[in-house]
């Protein structure tokens, strides 16, 4: 984002500059919070996928073992 031109010697311009800086910080904080939330969701999904894969792997091994024992 480009910063608007503010005259530091103009009190209104200085106030607008300060507000603009605060808005940029608030936007940055909001983006960080959103990314943290998305990261947490991805971590939960990865954990669920790992559990599914481990369970499927164990089931497959049991099925193979039963098949080999019956033949």
N, C-alpha and C positions, 0 to 999 in steps of 0.2 A: 504494500500500500504506500502510496506517496503521501507525504505530509504536506498539508496546505501551507502556503506562505503566511507566517504570522510575524507581525512587527512586535518585537519584545518590549518596545517602549510605549506601546499603546495598551492600556489596561484591559480593554475589551478583547483585543487581539490576544493578549497574554492569557486571559481567562479562557478564551476559545481554544488556545493551544493546550492549556492544562486539561480541559475537558476532552480534547481529542486524544491526548496521551492516555487519559483514564479509560476512554472507550477502547483504545487499542489493547490496553492491558486486560480489560474485561473480556474482550473478544478472544484474546490469547488464552485466558483462564478457562473460558467456556470450551474452546477447542481441546485443551488439555483434558478437561473433565470428560468430554465426549469420547476422546481416544482411550482414556482409562476405562470407561464403561464398556467400550467395544472390546478392549483387551480382556477384561474380565469375562465377558460373554464368550470370547474365543477360547479362553482357558477352560471354561466349563464344557464347551463343545468338544475340545480336544480330550478332556478327561472322559467324557461319555464315549467317544470313539475308541479310546484305549480300552475301556471296560468291555465294550462290545467286541472288539478284536480279540481280547484275551479270552472272553467267554466263548466266542466262536472257535478259537484255536483249540481250547480244551474240549469242546464238543466234538470237533472234527477228529482230534486224537482218540477220543473215546470210541467214536464210530469206527475208526480204522482198526483200533484194537479189537473191538467186538467182531468186525468183519474177518480179521485175520484169525481170530480164535475159532470162528465157525467154519473156516475153510481149511 
